[in-house]
Amino acid sequence: MDRKNQINIWYVLIAIMGIVFIRDLWIQSQTIEAIPYSQFETYLDQGVIDTVVIGSRTINGTFTTAQDGKTGFVTTPVTPNLADRLNDTGVTYSGAVENTWFSTLLSWVLPALLFVGIWIFAIRKMGGGQGMGGMMSIGKSKAKVYVESDTKVTFADVAGVDEAKEELQEVIDFLKSPKEYGSLGARMPKGILLVGPPGTGKTLLARAVAGEAGVPFYSISGSEFVEMFVGVGAARVRDLFEQARKAAPAIIFIDELDALGRARGAGTMQGGNDEREQTLNQLLSELDGFDPSEGVVLLSATNRPEILDPALLRAGRFDRQVLVDRPDRAGRAQILKVHMKKIVLAEGIGLDDIAALTTGFSGADLANLVNEAALLATRRRGKVVTMADFTHAIERIVAGLEKRNRLINPRERRIVAFHEMGHALVSMALPGVNTVHKVSIIPRGIGALGYTIQRPTEDRFLMTETELRDKIAVLMGGRAAETLIFGHLSTGAADDLARATDIARSMVARYGMDEHLGSVSYDSGKSSFLGDQPQGYFERTYSEATAEAMDEAVRDVLREVSARALEILTDNRDILEHSATRLLEVETLDEAALRDLTKGMRGAVTDQQEDKTDE
């Protein structure tokens, strides 16, 4: 019987018993009257009492004829010689034999039952709702079990990661027919690690494997293994693998593996008994004793593979690593197609156009983009989602929420306008730089007083030294415009300056693009366990003289590129002033308006062009 139906039946039974009890009380109130003892003696003298039952605390009786519509009565005894009075009046009477064992037993049992009930409630809370065995079953796995009907996710719901799907297709074939798959002596990898940035669909891909194979899917996060009690994590690992073996063929999916599989000894005190290390050791032991022919596959996902323990990644444990990277342009179009099935689109929207504007977006970012566009269309009470909604949604995600109510004084507003136009004009003057889509002086996000949106229209995987210098020039364009027009600098270029400095330092220290320092990499670029941290003094692998030379080289790059940006704006000062004035009037200029305002603009001579001229 279904538990829900069983609970409903108990409700009905309790309701029926309650109705019967209330009915008896109502009948007694209508037929039996509670009278004082003096009235009882009066009725005796009048001879209207038929029978009497005498108890230790009450006297119950019936009338020969109904009195005021009542056929019976109840009163409290007072006189000790009641039997003589009843004999004199000829009333039939008897004594009620009262057994007090039930009330005595109840007075002892009820407090004990109350104590046991409170204890059971506390145990259930401590054991996570697992009943009397809650405390004892603390080592049980907390994995959520899904079947094919629960996941409802297939490869058709996962787009933009075709290579990863091909890698996992053989896992599905193995789970469907494990005996046939090993006919040639091949064995299935014990563990498959999905590696990639956040939001690229690693968890969704794992659930799609379970949905395609139609097998139980045990999903658990790496952080759920580790508890405050020593040994609990190891016990949960054992229990998880034991459950999966019983339900084989099955899939075990451990999300955020870095919470459990971080390199041992990292960040812990020497000689300490770390609960996380015990859990990791148990996982390694389970993988060693893991028979692939049982039909159980271990999938895991992480976005920090560099901090995982080497013993976890060796052959025979996690044999295969599948990269789930950010999608390319074609992949983004496929992902957008999947998510756009849920919204009402206007005619003529090109998926490829939106994909071109979303370079660097992950699958989660694209899902959020489609949702934001639908919300914007709903907010303006539109019947369909238009391309303008997607454009505004991209701006909202990239630049932040517009803050039109933020008041800026006219002088600061003028500085912001020239600053943003400086970025735009330098970008439009340099060849091969990302296209400027919009310039605005409407504040957005936390601290942006204006913004210039540049979105690459194609995927790039490497950049030349000239392109990096052009990128720095665009960042320094706002600062150069302030210097040219106002003759001073402001704090508005702080973020631009920091980003430009990072690029210049990478050129010098990582990419070996300085002729004096030579083709040497002084910065490995490895991230620490707490994220990207600059190298400390004692972590340097180069001398103090080299560090000083690197600082000087970074300053030279920024000085040269800043002078180049200032030269571009000086040559086009009339266009800069005219465009900034127009921006102050309309607050926002799109790509078409910028092209109209910058007709006849004189471009910059690139380093490559200078080389050709010299030749």
ChimeraX attribute file (.defattr): number of C-alpha atoms within 10 A of each C-alpha:
attribute: neighborCount
match mode: 1-to-1
recipient: residues
	/A:1	5
	/A:2	6
	/A:3	8
	/A:4	8
	/A:5	10
	/A:6	10
	/A:7	10
	/A:8	10
	/A:9	12
	/A:10	11
	/A:11	11
	/A:12	11
	/A:13	11
	/A:14	10
	/A:15	12
	/A:16	12
	/A:17	11
	/A:18	11
	/A:19	12
	/A:20	11
	/A:21	11
	/A:22	12
	/A:23	12
	/A:24	11
	/A:25	11
	/A:26	11
	/A:27	10
	/A:28	14
	/A:29	12
	/A:30	13
	/A:31	16
	/A:32	17
	/A:33	19
	/A:34	14
	/A:35	12
	/A:36	13
	/A:37	16
	/A:38	11
	/A:39	11
	/A:40	21
	/A:41	16
	/A:42	12
	/A:43	14
	/A:44	18
	/A:45	14
	/A:46	10
	/A:47	14
	/A:48	17
	/A:49	26
	/A:50	16
	/A:51	17
	/A:52	21
	/A:53	16
	/A:54	19
	/A:55	15
	/A:56	11
	/A:57	9
	/A:58	14
	/A:59	18
	/A:60	19
	/A:61	22
	/A:62	20
	/A:63	17
	/A:64	13
	/A:65	13
	/A:66	13
	/A:67	15
	/A:68	8
	/A:69	11
	/A:70	17
	/A:71	17
	/A:72	23
	/A:73	21
	/A:74	19
	/A:75	19
	/A:76	17
	/A:77	16
	/A:78	11
	/A:79	10
	/A:80	7
	/A:81	8
	/A:82	13
	/A:83	13
	/A:84	10
	/A:85	14
	/A:86	18
	/A:87	11
	/A:88	11
	/A:89	13
	/A:90	14
	/A:91	17
	/A:92	13
	/A:93	15
	/A:94	12
	/A:95	11
	/A:96	13
	/A:97	10
	/A:98	8
	/A:99	8
	/A:100	9
	/A:101	9
	/A:102	8
	/A:103	10
	/A:104	10
	/A:105	10
	/A:106	13
	/A:107	11
	/A:108	10
	/A:109	12
	/A:110	11
	/A:111	11
	/A:112	11
	/A:113	12
	/A:114	10
	/A:115	11
	/A:116	12
	/A:117	12
	/A:118	11
	/A:119	13
	/A:120	15
	/A:121	14
	/A:122	16
	/A:123	19
	/A:124	17
	/A:125	14
	/A:126	14
	/A:127	18
	/A:128	14
	/A:129	14
	/A:130	15
	/A:131	17
	/A:132	15
	/A:133	14
	/A:134	19
	/A:135	17
	/A:136	12
	/A:137	16
	/A:138	19
	/A:139	22
	/A:140	18
	/A:141	23
	/A:142	18
	/A:143	20
	/A:144	12
	/A:145	15
	/A:146	19
	/A:147	17
	/A:148	19
	/A:149	11
	/A:150	12
	/A:151	19
	/A:152	15
	/A:153	19
	/A:154	19
	/A:155	19
	/A:156	9
	/A:157	13
	/A:158	20
	/A:159	22
	/A:160	24
	/A:161	24
	/A:162	14
	/A:163	12
	/A:164	17
	/A:165	20
	/A:166	10
	/A:167	15
	/A:168	18
	/A:169	15
	/A:170	13
	/A:171	22
	/A:172	20
	/A:173	14
	/A:174	23
	/A:175	26
	/A:176	17
	/A:177	13
	/A:178	20
	/A:179	12
	/A:180	10
	/A:181	18
	/A:182	14
	/A:183	9
	/A:184	7
	/A:185	6
	/A:186	8
	/A:187	14
	/A:188	20
	/A:189	16
	/A:190	21
	/A:191	25
	/A:192	23
	/A:193	24
	/A:194	25
	/A:195	19
	/A:196	19
	/A:197	15
	/A:198	17
	/A:199	19
	/A:200	24
	/A:201	23
	/A:202	29
	/A:203	19
	/A:204	16
	/A:205	24
	/A:206	26
	/A:207	27
	/A:208	24
	/A:209	25
	/A:210	28
	/A:211	23
	/A:212	20
	/A:213	24
	/A:214	21
	/A:215	23
	/A:216	24
	/A:217	28
	/A:218	25
	/A:219	22
	/A:220	21
	/A:221	19
	/A:222	20
	/A:223	16
	/A:224	16
	/A:225	25
	/A:226	21
	/A:227	14
	/A:228	8
	/A:229	10
	/A:230	15
	/A:231	18
	/A:232	21
	/A:233	30
	/A:234	23
	/A:235	19
	/A:236	24
	/A:237	23
	/A:238	18
	/A:239	17
	/A:240	20
	/A:241	20
	/A:242	14
	/A:243	16
	/A:244	22
	/A:245	17
	/A:246	11
	/A:247	16
	/A:248	17
	/A:249	22
	/A:250	24
	/A:251	28
	/A:252	24
	/A:253	27
	/A:254	24
	/A:255	23
	/A:256	18
	/A:257	23
	/A:258	22
	/A:259	18
	/A:260	24
	/A:261	25
	/A:262	22
	/A:263	18
	/A:264	18
	/A:265	13
	/A:266	11
	/A:267	9
	/A:268	11
	/A:269	9
	/A:270	9
	/A:271	7
	/A:272	9
	/A:273	11
	/A:274	15
	/A:275	19
	/A:276	23
	/A:277	21
	/A:278	20
	/A:279	24
	/A:280	24
	/A:281	18
	/A:282	19
	/A:283	21
	/A:284	18
	/A:285	14
	/A:286	16
	/A:287	19
	/A:288	12
	/A:289	9
	/A:290	19
	/A:291	15
	/A:292	18
	/A:293	18
	/A:294	17
	/A:295	22
	/A:296	27
	/A:297	27
	/A:298	22
	/A:299	24
	/A:300	26
	/A:301	27
	/A:302	24
	/A:303	18
	/A:304	19
	/A:305	19
	/A:306	15
	/A:307	18
	/A:308	18
	/A:309	18
	/A:310	13
	/A:311	16
	/A:312	20
	/A:313	18
	/A:314	11
	/A:315	12
	/A:316	15
	/A:317	23
	/A:318	20
	/A:319	15
	/A:320	18
	/A:321	17
	/A:322	17
	/A:323	17
	/A:324	24
	/A:325	20
	/A:326	21
	/A:327	23
	/A:328	21
	/A:329	24
	/A:330	15
	/A:331	18
	/A:332	27
	/A:333	22
	/A:334	20
	/A:335	24
	/A:336	22
	/A:337	14
	/A:338	15
	/A:339	18
	/A:340	17
	/A:341	9
	/A:342	11
	/A:343	13
	/A:344	13
	/A:345	15
	/A:346	11
	/A:347	10
	/A:348	8
	/A:349	14
	/A:350	10
	/A:351	18
	/A:352	15
	/A:353	13
	/A:354	20
	/A:355	24
	/A:356	19
	/A:357	19
	/A:358	24
	/A:359	19
	/A:360	18
	/A:361	19
	/A:362	23
	/A:363	26
	/A:364	13
	/A:365	17
	/A:366	22
	/A:367	17
	/A:368	16
	/A:369	25
	/A:370	22
	/A:371	18
	/A:372	19
	/A:373	23
	/A:374	23
	/A:375	16
	/A:376	19
	/A:377	19
	/A:378	14
	/A:379	9
	/A:380	9
	/A:381	9
	/A:382	12
	/A:383	11
	/A:384	15
	/A:385	22
	/A:386	19
	/A:387	19
	/A:388	13
	/A:389	21
	/A:390	22
	/A:391	15
	/A:392	16
	/A:393	23
	/A:394	23
	/A:395	18
	/A:396	17
	/A:397	14
	/A:398	14
	/A:399	18
	/A:400	17
	/A:401	16
	/A:402	17
	/A:403	14
	/A:404	11
	/A:405	8
	/A:406	10
	/A:407	9
	/A:408	14
	/A:409	7
	/A:410	10
	/A:411	8
	/A:412	12
	/A:413	18
	/A:414	16
	/A:415	20
	/A:416	29
	/A:417	30
	/A:418	29
	/A:419	29
	/A:420	25
	/A:421	30
	/A:422	32
	/A:423	27
	/A:424	27
	/A:425	27
	/A:426	30
	/A:427	24
	/A:428	22
	/A:429	21
	/A:430	21
	/A:431	15
	/A:432	12
	/A:433	18
	/A:434	17
	/A:435	16
	/A:436	20
	/A:437	19
	/A:438	19
	/A:439	24
	/A:440	22
	/A:441	26
	/A:442	21
	/A:443	22
	/A:444	21
	/A:445	15
	/A:446	11
	/A:447	9
	/A:448	17
	/A:449	21
	/A:450	23
	/A:451	24
	/A:452	20
	/A:453	21
	/A:454	17
	/A:455	18
	/A:456	16
	/A:457	16
	/A:458	14
	/A:459	13
	/A:460	10
	/A:461	5
	/A:462	6
	/A:463	8
	/A:464	9
	/A:465	13
	/A:466	13
	/A:467	16
	/A:468	15
	/A:469	23
	/A:470	23
	/A:471	22
	/A:472	24
	/A:473	26
	/A:474	27
	/A:475	27
	/A:476	28
	/A:477	32
	/A:478	31
	/A:479	27
	/A:480	31
	/A:481	31
	/A:482	23
	/A:483	15
	/A:484	18
	/A:485	16
	/A:486	12
	/A:487	9
	/A:488	11
	/A:489	15
	/A:490	14
	/A:491	8
	/A:492	19
	/A:493	18
	/A:494	11
	/A:495	12
	/A:496	16
	/A:497	17
	/A:498	12
	/A:499	15
	/A:500	24
	/A:501	18
	/A:502	13
	/A:503	19
	/A:504	24
	/A:505	21
	/A:506	18
	/A:507	20
	/A:508	28
	/A:509	25
	/A:510	17
	/A:511	17
	/A:512	17
	/A:513	20
	/A:514	18
	/A:515	9
	/A:516	11
	/A:517	16
	/A:518	12
	/A:519	14
	/A:520	13
	/A:521	16
	/A:522	19
	/A:523	18
	/A:524	9
	/A:525	14
	/A:526	12
	/A:527	14
	/A:528	12
	/A:529	14
	/A:530	6
	/A:531	9
	/A:532	10
	/A:533	11
	/A:534	12
	/A:535	15
	/A:536	7
	/A:537	8
	/A:538	6
	/A:539	8
	/A:540	12
	/A:541	12
	/A:542	10
	/A:543	9
	/A:544	11
	/A:545	9
	/A:546	13
	/A:547	15
	/A:548	10
	/A:549	15
	/A:550	19
	/A:551	15
	/A:552	12
	/A:553	22
	/A:554	21
	/A:555	15
	/A:556	14
	/A:557	21
	/A:558	21
	/A:559	12
	/A:560	12
	/A:561	22
	/A:562	21
	/A:563	15
	/A:564	22
	/A:565	29
	/A:566	24
	/A:567	16
	/A:568	25
	/A:569	29
	/A:570	16
	/A:571	14
	/A:572	19
	/A:573	18
	/A:574	13
	/A:575	20
	/A:576	25
	/A:577	18
	/A:578	14
	/A:579	24
	/A:580	22
	/A:581	16
	/A:582	16
	/A:583	22
	/A:584	18
	/A:585	9
	/A:586	10
	/A:587	16
	/A:588	18
	/A:589	21
	/A:590	13
	/A:591	13
	/A:592	10
	/A:593	15
	/A:594	20
	/A:595	14
	/A:596	10
	/A:597	16
	/A:598	18
	/A:599	9
	/A:600	10
	/A:601	19
	/A:602	16
	/A:603	17
	/A:604	18
	/A:605	13
	/A:606	15
	/A:607	12
	/A:608	9
	/A:609	11
	/A:610	10
	/A:611	9
	/A:612	8
	/A:613	8
	/A:614	6
	/A:615	6
